[in-house]
Amino acid sequence: MKTKEIYLKDIKQGDKVASTFLATEKNMAFSLKGSPYLNVRLKDKTGELDGKIWDNATELDQQFKKGDVIYIEGKAANYKNSIQISIIKIKKIAWEDVEPTDYLPAAKGDVIDMFNEILTYVEKIQTKPLKNLLYAFMHDQKIAELFQRAPAAKGFHHIYLGGLLEHTLSVVRLLEKVSEHYTILNKDMVITGGILHDIGKIYEFSYDHIIDYSDEGRLIGHIVMGVEMINKKIAAIDDFPQQLALELRHIILSHHGEFEFGSPKRPKTLEALVVHYIDDLDAKFNAFQTFIDDSTNNDSDWTNYNRFLDRFIYKRK
């Protein structure tokens, strides 16, 4: 197995680069003079950088594809306040010859511990049909394995292996606190909705080599996929109350909050309202924190502009 020599976060302007990276994107472009060049997005567990192949672009384009690990040689330069690597040599590396965790970031916490904590919340559920439904999900070996590996998103929050589980656990912890404060809430429904709100993401994304959308994810999306999964599990539970099923499905369908954010429905129950806002809070908090942590603008108290969040973010001094 090939040992990774250099990580992207350590590369500085002027460095000679000779190491392996994951090619997450590539596309051919043409200069003003009509000469072809290749844009390559390079990734490892520490971040992402752009690479450019200026010479022999057409020939080198045939040697690898999106999702391959590639060995490159080149030189790092500063371009528009970001490091960019001019690549002069490239070679495809077999996945079995590398350690995948070098190239895809993963949750800092132990996924087994996080999953077991989710199970403790399942055990606290007093409403038997909801507990049985959660058992049906958490004791499904395939679902449990994917739940522990899946990212929560491709490009906004918890963008790493185990990110979905980490996000879900954080949401559930917060929902428990909110339910203790607003005692009018159906706590069992809130916690169940929190655990299952993003369950469709285990199939929305592919994450064997690179984090991307699956065909089903692009065509249907995790909200509808999650409701379909819940419907299937409920169908196998005898006498599951229709009202519980209706309210739970509404939580899933409305947890993005607004139509323009992909929600088929807006929250119309108290339980759906709090799941939406806590989900949104945890996602945005992680996005803020990650962008601050990954900021390369070390000479300023502010990050660079974040197009997803549509703002600069103030860093703590």
C-alpha positions as CSV (number, residue, x, y, z in Angstrom):
1,M,0.0,0.0,0.0
2,K,1.4,3.4,-1.1
3,T,2.1,5.8,1.7
4,K,0.9,9.3,1.1
5,E,3.8,11.8,1.2
6,I,2.2,15.2,1.2
7,Y,-1.2,16.6,2.3
8,L,-2.9,19.6,0.6
9,K,-3.1,21.7,3.8
10,D,0.7,21.6,4.0
11,I,1.4,22.8,0.4
12,K,2.7,26.4,0.2
13,Q,3.5,28.7,-2.7
14,G,6.6,27.6,-4.5
15,D,6.6,24.0,-3.2
16,K,7.5,21.2,-5.6
17,V,4.7,18.6,-5.3
18,A,5.1,14.9,-5.8
19,S,2.3,13.0,-4.1
20,T,-1.1,11.2,-4.6
21,F,-4.5,12.9,-4.5
22,L,-8.1,12.1,-5.4
23,A,-9.3,13.7,-8.6
24,T,-12.9,14.8,-7.8
25,E,-13.5,16.8,-10.9
26,K,-11.8,17.3,-14.3
27,N,-12.7,19.2,-17.4
28,M,-11.0,20.4,-20.6
29,A,-10.9,24.0,-21.4
30,F,-9.1,26.2,-24.0
31,S,-6.9,29.3,-23.7
32,L,-7.5,32.5,-25.6
33,K,-5.1,31.2,-28.2
34,G,-7.1,28.0,-28.5
35,S,-4.7,25.7,-26.7
36,P,-6.3,22.9,-24.6
37,Y,-5.6,22.7,-20.9
38,L,-7.1,20.5,-18.2
39,N,-8.6,21.6,-14.9
40,V,-8.4,19.0,-12.2
41,R,-9.8,19.3,-8.7
42,L,-7.5,17.6,-6.2
43,K,-8.7,16.4,-2.8
44,D,-7.4,14.6,0.3
45,K,-8.6,14.3,3.8
46,T,-7.2,17.8,4.6
47,G,-8.9,19.8,1.9
48,E,-9.1,20.6,-1.9
49,L,-7.0,22.5,-4.4
50,D,-7.2,23.2,-8.1
51,G,-4.6,21.7,-10.5
52,K,-3.9,22.7,-14.0
53,I,-2.3,20.7,-16.8
54,W,-1.0,23.1,-19.4
55,D,1.1,20.9,-21.6
56,N,0.0,17.6,-23.2
57,A,-3.5,18.1,-21.8
58,T,-5.3,16.0,-24.3
59,E,-2.9,13.0,-23.8
60,L,-2.9,13.2,-20.0
61,D,-6.7,13.5,-20.0
62,Q,-6.9,9.9,-21.3
63,Q,-4.9,8.5,-18.4
64,F,-7.4,9.0,-15.5
65,K,-11.0,9.8,-14.8
66,K,-13.1,11.5,-12.1
67,G,-12.9,9.5,-8.9
68,D,-9.4,8.1,-9.5
69,V,-6.4,8.5,-7.2
70,I,-3.6,10.0,-9.2
71,Y,0.1,10.5,-8.5
72,I,1.2,14.0,-9.7
73,E,4.3,16.0,-10.0
74,G,4.2,19.7,-10.3
75,K,4.7,23.1,-8.6
76,A,2.4,25.1,-6.4
77,A,1.8,28.8,-7.1
78,N,-0.5,31.5,-5.8
79,Y,-3.5,32.4,-8.0
80,K,-6.1,34.8,-6.8
81,N,-5.2,34.3,-3.1
82,S,-5.4,30.5,-3.5
83,I,-2.8,27.8,-4.0
84,Q,-2.9,26.2,-7.4
85,I,-0.8,23.3,-8.7
86,S,0.7,23.3,-12.2
87,I,0.9,19.6,-13.0
88,I,3.6,18.3,-15.3
89,K,3.3,14.5,-14.7
90,I,0.4,12.3,-13.8
91,K,-0.2,8.6,-13.2
92,K,-3.3,6.7,-12.1
93,I,-3.0,4.7,-8.9
94,A,-5.1,1.6,-8.1
95,W,-7.5,2.1,-5.1
96,E,-6.2,-1.2,-3.6
97,D,-2.8,0.4,-3.4
98,V,-3.9,3.3,-1.2
99,E,-5.5,4.0,2.1
100,P,-9.0,5.4,1.3
101,T,-9.1,7.5,4.5
102,D,-6.1,9.5,3.3
103,Y,-8.4,11.0,0.6
104,L,-11.8,11.3,2.1
105,P,-12.2,13.2,5.3
106,A,-14.1,11.4,8.2
107,A,-15.9,12.4,11.3
108,K,-13.5,13.0,14.3
109,G,-15.7,11.0,16.6
110,D,-15.9,7.2,16.7
111,V,-18.9,6.2,14.6
112,I,-19.6,3.1,16.7
113,D,-19.9,5.3,19.8
114,M,-22.1,7.7,18.0
115,F,-24.4,5.0,16.7
116,N,-24.6,3.4,20.2
117,E,-25.7,6.8,21.6
118,I,-28.4,7.0,18.9
119,L,-29.6,3.6,20.2
120,T,-29.8,5.0,23.8
121,Y,-32.2,7.6,22.5
122,V,-34.2,4.9,20.8
123,E,-34.5,3.0,24.1
124,K,-36.0,6.2,25.7
125,I,-38.9,6.3,23.3
126,Q,-42.1,5.5,25.2
127,T,-44.5,5.3,22.2
128,K,-44.2,1.6,21.2
129,P,-45.0,2.0,17.5
130,L,-42.4,4.7,17.1
131,K,-39.9,2.6,19.0
132,N,-40.7,-0.4,16.8
133,L,-40.1,1.7,13.8
134,L,-36.8,2.9,15.0
135,Y,-35.8,-0.7,15.8
136,A,-36.7,-1.7,12.3
137,F,-34.2,0.9,11.0
138,M,-31.4,0.6,13.5
139,H,-31.4,-3.2,13.5
140,D,-31.4,-3.4,9.7
141,Q,-27.7,-4.3,9.1
142,K,-27.4,-2.6,5.7
143,I,-29.1,0.6,6.9
144,A,-27.0,0.7,10.1
145,E,-23.7,0.2,8.1
146,L,-24.6,2.9,5.6
147,F,-25.9,5.3,8.3
148,Q,-22.4,5.1,10.0
149,R,-20.6,5.8,6.8
150,A,-22.7,8.3,4.8
151,P,-21.9,12.0,4.6
152,A,-24.6,14.5,5.4
153,A,-24.1,16.6,2.2
154,K,-21.9,17.0,-0.8
155,G,-21.0,20.7,-0.5
156,F,-22.4,22.5,2.6
157,H,-22.2,20.8,6.0
158,H,-20.8,17.6,7.5
159,I,-19.1,16.8,4.1
160,Y,-17.2,13.7,5.3
161,L,-17.6,10.0,6.0
162,G,-19.7,9.6,9.2
163,G,-21.0,13.1,8.7
164,L,-24.7,12.1,8.5
165,L,-24.5,10.2,11.8
166,E,-22.6,13.0,13.5
167,H,-25.2,15.5,12.3
168,T,-28.1,13.3,13.3
169,L,-26.7,12.7,16.8
170,S,-26.2,16.5,17.3
171,V,-29.7,17.2,16.1
172,V,-31.2,14.6,18.5
173,R,-29.2,15.9,21.5
174,L,-30.5,19.4,20.8
175,L,-34.0,18.2,20.2
176,E,-34.0,16.5,23.6
177,K,-33.1,19.8,25.3
178,V,-35.8,21.7,23.3
179,S,-38.4,19.1,24.2
180,E,-37.5,19.5,27.9
181,H,-38.0,23.3,27.6
182,Y,-41.2,23.2,25.5
183,T,-43.1,20.5,27.4
184,I,-46.1,20.7,25.1
185,L,-44.1,18.9,22.4
186,N,-44.6,15.2,21.7
187,K,-41.0,14.4,22.7
188,D,-41.2,10.8,21.2
189,M,-42.3,12.2,17.9
190,V,-39.6,14.9,17.9
191,I,-36.8,12.5,18.7
192,T,-38.0,10.0,16.1
193,G,-38.3,12.7,13.5
194,G,-34.8,13.9,14.5
195,I,-33.3,10.4,14.1
196,L,-35.0,9.7,10.7
197,H,-35.2,13.2,9.2
198,D,-32.2,12.6,6.9
199,I,-32.3,8.8,6.6
200,G,-32.8,9.0,2.8
201,K,-29.3,10.4,2.5
202,I,-27.8,7.0,3.0
203,Y,-28.9,6.4,-0.6
204,E,-28.9,10.0,-1.9
205,F,-25.1,10.0,-2.1
206,S,-22.4,7.7,-3.4
207,Y,-19.4,7.7,-1.2
208,D,-17.1,4.8,-2.1
209,H,-14.5,6.9,-3.8
210,I,-15.8,10.4,-4.0
211,I,-18.8,12.0,-2.3
212,D,-21.3,12.7,-5.1
213,Y,-25.0,12.3,-5.7
214,S,-26.3,8.9,-6.7
215,D,-28.7,8.7,-9.7
216,E,-31.6,8.2,-7.3
217,G,-30.4,11.1,-5.2
218,R,-30.4,13.5,-8.2
219,L,-33.7,12.3,-9.6
220,I,-35.7,11.9,-6.4
221,G,-33.8,13.3,-3.4
222,H,-33.4,12.3,0.2
223,I,-36.7,13.8,1.4
224,V,-38.9,11.6,-0.8
225,M,-36.5,8.7,-0.4
226,G,-36.7,9.0,3.4
227,V,-40.5,8.9,3.3
228,E,-40.5,5.9,1.0
229,M,-38.2,4.1,3.5
230,I,-40.4,5.0,6.4
231,N,-43.5,3.8,4.5
232,K,-41.9,0.5,3.8
233,K,-40.9,-0.1,7.4
234,I,-44.3,1.0,8.7
235,A,-46.0,-1.5,6.3
236,A,-44.2,-4.3,8.1
237,I,-45.4,-3.2,11.5
238,D,-48.8,-4.5,12.6
239,D,-51.4,-1.9,13.4
240,F,-49.1,1.1,13.2
241,P,-51.4,4.1,14.0
242,Q,-52.2,6.2,10.9
243,Q,-52.0,9.5,12.8
244,L,-48.5,8.8,14.0
245,A,-47.4,7.8,10.5
246,L,-49.0,11.0,9.1
247,E,-47.3,13.3,11.6
248,L,-43.9,11.6,11.2
249,R,-44.1,11.7,7.4
250,H,-44.9,15.4,7.7
251,I,-41.7,16.0,9.7
252,I,-39.6,14.4,7.0
253,L,-41.4,16.3,4.2
254,S,-41.1,19.7,5.9
255,H,-37.7,19.6,7.5
256,H,-36.1,21.9,4.9
257,G,-38.6,24.5,6.0
258,E,-39.4,26.4,2.8
259,F,-40.3,25.5,-0.8
260,E,-37.2,27.2,-2.2
261,F,-35.0,25.0,-0.1
262,G,-36.5,21.8,-1.5
263,S,-39.2,21.2,1.1
264,P,-42.4,19.8,-0.5
265,K,-44.2,21.1,2.6
266,R,-43.6,23.8,5.2
267,P,-43.8,22.8,8.9
268,K,-47.4,22.7,10.1
269,T,-47.0,21.1,13.5
270,L,-44.9,22.1,16.5
271,E,-42.8,19.0,16.2
272,A,-42.1,19.6,12.6
273,L,-41.2,23.2,13.3
274,V,-38.6,22.4,15.9
275,V,-37.0,19.6,13.9
276,H,-36.7,22.0,11.0
277,Y,-35.0,24.8,13.0
278,I,-32.7,22.5,14.9
279,D,-31.6,20.7,11.7
280,D,-31.0,24.1,10.1
281,L,-29.0,25.3,13.1
282,D,-26.8,22.3,13.3
283,A,-26.1,22.3,9.6
284,K,-25.2,26.0,9.5
285,F,-23.1,25.8,12.7
286,N,-21.0,23.1,11.1
287,A,-20.7,25.0,7.9
288,F,-19.5,28.1,9.7
289,Q,-17.1,26.2,11.9
290,T,-15.6,24.2,9.0
291,F,-15.1,27.3,6.9
292,I,-13.4,29.0,9.7
293,D,-11.2,26.0,10.5
294,D,-10.3,25.6,6.8
295,S,-9.7,29.3,6.2
296,T,-6.4,30.1,4.4
297,N,-6.7,33.8,4.9
298,N,-4.3,33.8,7.9
299,D,-3.5,37.5,7.6
300,S,-7.1,38.7,8.3
301,D,-9.6,38.3,11.1
302,W,-12.1,37.4,8.3
303,T,-12.5,34.4,6.1
304,N,-12.7,34.6,2.4
305,Y,-16.1,35.1,0.9
306,N,-18.3,31.9,1.2
307,R,-20.7,31.6,-1.7
308,F,-22.9,29.0,0.0
309,L,-23.4,31.2,3.0
310,D,-23.3,34.4,1.0
311,R,-21.1,36.3,3.4
312,F,-17.7,36.7,5.0
313,I,-17.3,35.1,8.4
314,Y,-15.5,36.8,11.4
315,K,-12.9,34.6,13.0
316,R,-12.2,34.7,16.7
317,K,-9.0,36.5,17.6
